[in-house]
Amino acid sequence: MLDREPETWKPFAGGTDLMVLLESGKLPHRNYVDIWNLNELRGVSSSDSHVTLGALTTYTEVQSHDLLGQEFPMLCQAASETGGLAIQNRGTLGGNIVNASPAADSPPALLAYDAELELTSQTGSRWVPYYSFHTGYKQMNLLPNELLTRIRLRRTGQDVHHYYRKVGTRKAQAISKVCFAATARLRGKSLDEVRIALGSVAPIPLRCSKTENKLRGKELDQSLISAAVTELRREIKPIDDIRSTLNYRLRVSQNLLVDFLNRIVQATGAN
Protein backbone atom coordinates (compact mmCIF):
# COMPACT_ATOMS: atom_id res chain seq x y z
CA MET A 1 0.00 0.00 0.00
CA LEU A 2 2.80 2.40 0.88
CA ASP A 3 4.55 1.64 -2.38
CA ARG A 4 1.44 1.73 -4.56
CA GLU A 5 0.09 5.00 -3.17
CA PRO A 6 3.00 6.96 -1.65
CA GLU A 7 2.10 9.93 0.55
CA THR A 8 -1.49 8.62 0.81
CA TRP A 9 -1.29 6.15 3.69
CA LYS A 10 0.05 6.81 7.18
CA PRO A 11 0.80 3.73 9.28
CA PHE A 12 0.00 3.76 12.98
CA ALA A 13 0.39 1.17 15.73
CA GLY A 14 -0.59 2.09 19.29
CA GLY A 15 -1.97 5.47 18.22
CA THR A 16 -1.51 6.91 21.73
CA ASP A 17 -0.32 10.27 20.38
CA LEU A 18 -1.61 10.29 16.82
CA MET A 19 -5.25 9.62 17.67
CA VAL A 20 -5.33 12.36 20.32
CA LEU A 21 -3.98 14.88 17.82
CA LEU A 22 -6.35 13.67 15.11
CA GLU A 23 -9.46 13.93 17.28
CA SER A 24 -8.45 17.41 18.49
CA GLY A 25 -8.25 18.62 14.89
CA LYS A 26 -4.48 19.11 14.90
CA LEU A 27 -3.81 16.62 12.09
CA PRO A 28 -5.35 16.68 8.62
CA HIS A 29 -7.70 13.77 8.04
CA ARG A 30 -6.08 11.29 5.68
CA ASN A 31 -5.91 7.54 5.13
CA TYR A 32 -4.47 5.55 8.04
CA VAL A 33 -3.50 1.89 8.06
CA ASP A 34 -3.39 -0.02 11.36
CA ILE A 35 -0.24 -2.16 11.61
CA TRP A 36 -0.86 -3.30 15.22
CA ASN A 37 -1.49 -6.91 14.18
CA LEU A 38 1.62 -7.35 12.03
CA ASN A 39 3.34 -10.05 14.09
CA GLU A 40 6.49 -9.77 11.94
CA LEU A 41 7.14 -6.43 13.67
CA ARG A 42 7.04 -7.93 17.17
CA GLY A 43 9.53 -9.73 19.37
CA VAL A 44 12.97 -9.22 20.90
CA SER A 45 15.89 -11.36 19.71
CA SER A 46 19.56 -11.45 20.66
CA SER A 47 22.87 -12.65 19.27
CA ASP A 48 26.39 -12.50 20.70
CA SER A 49 26.77 -8.95 19.39
CA HIS A 50 23.30 -7.34 19.20
CA VAL A 51 19.79 -7.18 20.59
CA THR A 52 17.08 -6.50 18.00
CA LEU A 53 13.61 -5.23 18.85
CA GLY A 54 10.61 -5.26 16.54
CA ALA A 55 9.19 -1.81 15.92
CA LEU A 56 5.92 -2.81 17.63
CA THR A 57 7.64 -3.67 20.92
CA THR A 58 5.63 -1.92 23.62
CA TYR A 59 6.99 -0.05 26.63
CA THR A 60 5.55 -2.77 28.88
CA GLU A 61 7.40 -5.47 26.92
CA VAL A 62 10.64 -3.50 27.18
CA GLN A 63 10.31 -3.26 30.96
CA SER A 64 9.62 -6.98 31.40
CA HIS A 65 12.51 -8.23 29.25
CA ASP A 66 15.36 -9.54 31.42
CA LEU A 67 18.22 -8.99 28.97
CA LEU A 68 17.12 -5.41 28.24
CA GLY A 69 16.99 -4.75 31.99
CA GLN A 70 20.51 -6.07 32.45
CA GLU A 71 22.27 -4.44 29.49
CA PHE A 72 20.04 -1.51 28.49
CA PRO A 73 18.64 -0.19 31.78
CA MET A 74 18.13 3.34 30.43
CA LEU A 75 15.73 2.08 27.79
CA CYS A 76 13.75 0.22 30.47
CA GLN A 77 13.71 3.33 32.67
CA ALA A 78 12.52 5.48 29.76
CA ALA A 79 9.76 2.96 29.08
CA SER A 80 8.67 3.05 32.73
CA GLU A 81 8.48 6.86 32.72
CA THR A 82 6.47 7.15 29.49
CA GLY A 83 2.84 8.02 30.25
CA GLY A 84 0.73 5.73 32.41
CA LEU A 85 0.14 1.99 32.31
CA ALA A 86 -2.43 2.20 29.52
CA ILE A 87 0.01 4.09 27.28
CA GLN A 88 2.84 1.71 28.18
CA ASN A 89 0.67 -1.27 27.19
CA ARG A 90 -0.22 0.26 23.84
CA GLY A 91 2.61 2.62 22.88
CA THR A 92 5.47 1.22 20.77
CA LEU A 93 9.15 2.03 20.35
CA GLY A 94 8.75 2.37 16.59
CA GLY A 95 5.84 4.75 17.03
CA ASN A 96 7.81 6.84 19.51
CA ILE A 97 10.63 7.16 16.98
CA VAL A 98 8.60 8.05 13.87
CA ASN A 99 6.25 10.34 15.78
CA ALA A 100 9.47 12.40 16.02
CA SER A 101 8.68 14.47 19.09
CA PRO A 102 11.84 16.15 20.44
CA ALA A 103 10.40 15.61 23.96
CA ALA A 104 9.93 11.83 23.61
CA ASP A 105 11.39 9.71 26.40
CA SER A 106 12.98 6.75 24.60
CA PRO A 107 15.00 8.52 21.82
CA PRO A 108 17.75 9.91 24.14
CA ALA A 109 18.35 6.41 25.51
CA LEU A 110 18.39 4.94 21.99
CA LEU A 111 20.87 7.61 20.88
CA ALA A 112 23.13 6.94 23.86
CA TYR A 113 23.07 3.23 23.00
CA ASP A 114 23.99 4.06 19.38
CA ALA A 115 20.88 2.37 17.99
CA GLU A 116 20.39 1.45 14.33
CA LEU A 117 17.06 1.39 12.50
CA GLU A 118 15.89 -0.97 9.78
CA LEU A 119 13.77 0.76 7.14
CA THR A 120 11.91 -1.59 4.80
CA SER A 121 10.14 -1.11 1.47
CA GLN A 122 9.04 -3.30 -1.43
CA THR A 123 12.56 -3.08 -2.86
CA GLY A 124 14.39 -4.21 0.28
CA SER A 125 15.71 -3.06 3.63
CA ARG A 126 18.40 -0.66 4.75
CA TRP A 127 19.96 0.01 8.15
CA VAL A 128 20.63 3.61 9.21
CA PRO A 129 22.28 4.97 12.37
CA TYR A 130 19.62 6.46 14.59
CA TYR A 131 21.71 9.61 15.15
CA SER A 132 21.23 10.51 11.46
CA PHE A 133 17.53 9.59 11.26
CA HIS A 134 15.99 12.88 12.47
CA THR A 135 16.89 15.66 10.04
CA GLY A 136 14.66 18.48 11.34
CA TYR A 137 11.51 19.05 13.34
CA LYS A 138 9.19 16.15 12.41
CA GLN A 139 11.47 15.41 9.44
CA MET A 140 13.14 12.02 9.04
CA ASN A 141 15.38 9.94 6.81
CA LEU A 142 12.33 7.81 5.93
CA LEU A 143 10.97 7.53 2.40
CA PRO A 144 7.19 7.61 1.81
CA ASN A 145 7.20 3.92 0.83
CA GLU A 146 9.29 2.77 3.81
CA LEU A 147 8.27 1.34 7.17
CA LEU A 148 10.41 1.25 10.31
CA THR A 149 10.59 -2.47 11.07
CA ARG A 150 13.36 -3.11 13.63
CA ILE A 151 15.65 -1.37 16.11
CA ARG A 152 19.12 -2.86 16.71
CA LEU A 153 21.34 -2.24 19.74
CA ARG A 154 24.94 -3.37 20.14
CA ARG A 155 25.28 -5.33 23.37
CA THR A 156 26.93 -3.26 26.08
CA GLY A 157 28.74 -5.72 28.32
CA GLN A 158 29.20 -5.20 32.04
CA ASP A 159 31.67 -2.32 32.32
CA VAL A 160 29.46 0.51 31.01
CA HIS A 161 28.21 3.43 33.11
CA HIS A 162 24.54 4.24 32.34
CA TYR A 163 22.78 7.47 33.34
CA TYR A 164 19.20 8.50 32.53
CA ARG A 165 17.17 11.38 33.95
CA LYS A 166 13.83 12.78 32.87
CA VAL A 167 13.00 16.18 34.33
CA GLY A 168 9.35 17.23 34.20
CA THR A 169 6.81 19.19 36.17
CA ARG A 170 6.01 16.08 38.20
CA LYS A 171 7.21 12.49 38.47
CA ALA A 172 4.31 10.78 36.69
CA GLN A 173 2.73 11.30 33.26
CA ALA A 174 4.59 14.52 32.47
CA ILE A 175 6.14 15.63 29.19
CA SER A 176 9.83 16.26 29.78
CA LYS A 177 11.37 19.69 30.12
CA VAL A 178 14.79 18.01 29.74
CA CYS A 179 15.61 14.35 29.13
CA PHE A 180 19.25 13.29 29.53
CA ALA A 181 20.82 9.92 28.68
CA ALA A 182 24.50 9.02 28.64
CA THR A 183 26.85 6.03 28.62
CA ALA A 184 30.58 5.84 29.28
CA ARG A 185 33.31 3.23 29.32
CA LEU A 186 36.75 3.83 30.78
CA ARG A 187 40.15 2.59 29.66
CA GLY A 188 42.30 2.96 32.75
CA LYS A 189 41.46 6.45 34.03
CA SER A 190 40.51 7.86 30.63
CA LEU A 191 37.09 8.01 28.99
CA ASP A 192 37.46 5.55 26.12
CA GLU A 193 33.82 5.73 24.99
CA VAL A 194 31.19 8.30 25.87
CA ARG A 195 27.78 9.06 24.37
CA ILE A 196 25.51 11.89 25.50
CA ALA A 197 21.98 12.53 24.25
CA LEU A 198 19.32 15.05 25.18
CA GLY A 199 15.63 15.53 24.53
CA SER A 200 13.58 18.75 24.67
CA VAL A 201 16.59 20.99 24.02
CA ALA A 202 16.51 21.10 20.19
CA PRO A 203 14.06 20.52 17.32
CA ILE A 204 15.13 16.87 17.31
CA PRO A 205 16.42 14.37 19.90
CA LEU A 206 20.07 15.43 20.02
CA ARG A 207 23.31 13.46 20.16
CA CYS A 208 25.87 15.85 21.71
CA SER A 209 28.88 14.85 19.63
CA LYS A 210 30.95 17.98 20.34
CA THR A 211 30.63 17.48 24.08
CA GLU A 212 31.51 13.80 23.63
CA ASN A 213 34.65 14.77 21.68
CA LYS A 214 35.67 17.14 24.46
CA LEU A 215 35.63 14.19 26.90
CA ARG A 216 36.75 11.23 24.81
CA GLY A 217 40.25 9.91 25.40
CA LYS A 218 40.94 12.16 28.38
CA GLU A 219 41.38 11.54 32.07
CA LEU A 220 38.28 12.55 33.98
CA ASP A 221 38.85 15.30 36.53
CA GLN A 222 37.08 18.48 37.63
CA SER A 223 38.78 20.69 35.03
CA LEU A 224 37.63 18.36 32.24
CA ILE A 225 34.10 18.33 33.66
CA SER A 226 34.06 22.15 33.60
CA ALA A 227 35.27 22.17 29.99
CA ALA A 228 32.55 19.68 29.02
CA VAL A 229 29.85 21.81 30.66
CA THR A 230 31.02 24.84 28.68
CA GLU A 231 30.95 22.81 25.45
CA LEU A 232 27.46 21.52 26.16
CA ARG A 233 26.20 25.07 26.64
CA ARG A 234 27.50 25.93 23.16
CA GLU A 235 26.08 22.79 21.58
CA ILE A 236 22.43 22.80 22.65
CA LYS A 237 19.91 25.41 21.52
CA PRO A 238 16.87 25.24 23.83
CA ILE A 239 13.82 27.43 23.36
CA ASP A 240 11.23 29.07 25.58
CA ASP A 241 7.88 27.29 25.26
CA ILE A 242 4.78 26.37 27.23
CA ARG A 243 6.63 23.74 29.29
CA SER A 244 9.85 25.53 30.22
CA THR A 245 12.39 28.25 29.45
CA LEU A 246 15.69 28.39 27.61
CA ASN A 247 17.62 29.28 30.76
CA TYR A 248 16.07 26.50 32.83
CA ARG A 249 16.81 23.89 30.16
CA LEU A 250 20.39 25.07 29.82
CA ARG A 251 21.01 24.99 33.57
CA VAL A 252 19.38 21.61 34.11
CA SER A 253 21.22 20.05 31.15
CA GLN A 254 24.53 21.27 32.52
CA ASN A 255 23.71 20.07 36.02
CA LEU A 256 22.80 16.62 34.74
CA LEU A 257 26.07 16.39 32.80
CA VAL A 258 27.99 17.27 35.97
CA ASP A 259 26.05 14.68 37.96
CA PHE A 260 26.67 11.99 35.33
CA LEU A 261 30.42 12.63 35.25
CA ASN A 262 30.75 12.98 39.03
CA ARG A 263 29.05 9.61 39.50
CA ILE A 264 31.73 8.07 37.28
CA VAL A 265 34.40 9.79 39.40
CA GLN A 266 32.84 8.41 42.58
CA ALA A 267 32.46 4.91 41.14
CA THR A 268 36.03 4.69 39.86
CA GLY A 269 37.87 6.72 42.49
CA ALA A 270 39.20 9.15 39.88
CA ASN A 271 40.37 12.57 41.02
Secondary structure as the mmCIF struct_conf table of DSSP 4:
data_model
#
loop_
_struct_conf.conf_type_id
_struct_conf.id
_struct_conf.beg_label_comp_id
_struct_conf.beg_label_asym_id
_struct_conf.beg_label_seq_id
_struct_conf.end_label_comp_id
_struct_conf.end_label_asym_id
_struct_conf.end_label_seq_id
TURN_TY1_P TURN_TY1_P1 LEU A 2 ARG A 4
BEND BEND1 GLU A 5 GLU A 5
TURN_TY1_P TURN_TY1_P2 PRO A 6 THR A 8
STRN STRN1 TRP A 9 PHE A 12
BEND BEND2 ALA A 13 GLY A 14
TURN_TY1_P TURN_TY1_P3 THR A 16 ASP A 17
HELX_RH_AL_P HELX_RH_AL_P1 LEU A 18 GLU A 23
TURN_TY1_P TURN_TY1_P4 SER A 24 GLY A 25
BEND BEND3 LEU A 27 LEU A 27
STRN STRN2 ASN A 31 ASP A 34
TURN_TY1_P TURN_TY1_P5 TRP A 36 ASN A 37
HELX_RH_3T_P HELX_RH_3T_P1 ASN A 39 LEU A 41
STRN STRN3 VAL A 44 SER A 46
BEND BEND4 ASP A 48 SER A 49
STRN STRN4 HIS A 50 GLY A 54
TURN_TY1_P TURN_TY1_P6 ALA A 55 LEU A 56
STRN STRN5 THR A 58 THR A 58
HELX_RH_AL_P HELX_RH_AL_P2 TYR A 59 SER A 64
HELX_RH_AL_P HELX_RH_AL_P3 ASP A 66 GLU A 71
HELX_RH_AL_P HELX_RH_AL_P4 PRO A 73 SER A 80
TURN_TY1_P TURN_TY1_P7 GLU A 81 GLU A 81
BEND BEND5 THR A 82 GLY A 83
HELX_RH_AL_P HELX_RH_AL_P5 LEU A 85 ARG A 90
STRN STRN6 THR A 92 THR A 92
HELX_RH_AL_P HELX_RH_AL_P6 LEU A 93 ASN A 99
TURN_TY1_P TURN_TY1_P8 ALA A 100 ALA A 100
TURN_TY1_P TURN_TY1_P9 PRO A 102 ALA A 103
BEND BEND6 ASP A 105 ASP A 105
HELX_RH_AL_P HELX_RH_AL_P7 SER A 106 ALA A 112
TURN_TY1_P TURN_TY1_P10 TYR A 113 ASP A 114
STRN STRN7 GLU A 116 SER A 121
TURN_TY1_P TURN_TY1_P11 GLN A 122 THR A 123
STRN STRN8 GLY A 124 PRO A 129
HELX_RH_3T_P HELX_RH_3T_P2 TYR A 130 SER A 132
TURN_TY1_P TURN_TY1_P12 PHE A 133 PHE A 133
STRN STRN9 HIS A 134 GLY A 136
TURN_TY1_P TURN_TY1_P13 TYR A 137 LYS A 138
STRN STRN10 GLN A 139 MET A 140
BEND BEND7 ASN A 141 ASN A 141
TURN_TY1_P TURN_TY1_P14 PRO A 144 ASN A 145
STRN STRN11 LEU A 147 ARG A 154
BEND BEND8 GLN A 158 ASP A 159
STRN STRN12 HIS A 161 VAL A 167
BEND BEND9 THR A 169 GLN A 173
BEND BEND10 LYS A 177 LYS A 177
STRN STRN13 VAL A 178 ARG A 187
TURN_TY1_P TURN_TY1_P15 GLY A 188 LYS A 189
STRN STRN14 SER A 190 GLY A 199
BEND BEND11 SER A 200 ILE A 204
STRN STRN15 LEU A 206 ARG A 207
HELX_RH_AL_P HELX_RH_AL_P8 SER A 209 LEU A 215
TURN_TY1_P TURN_TY1_P16 ARG A 216 GLY A 217
BEND BEND12 LYS A 218 LYS A 218
STRN STRN16 GLU A 219 GLU A 219
HELX_RH_AL_P HELX_RH_AL_P9 GLN A 222 GLU A 235
BEND BEND13 ILE A 242 ARG A 243
HELX_RH_AL_P HELX_RH_AL_P10 LEU A 246 THR A 268
TURN_TY1_P TURN_TY1_P17 GLY A 269 GLY A 269
#
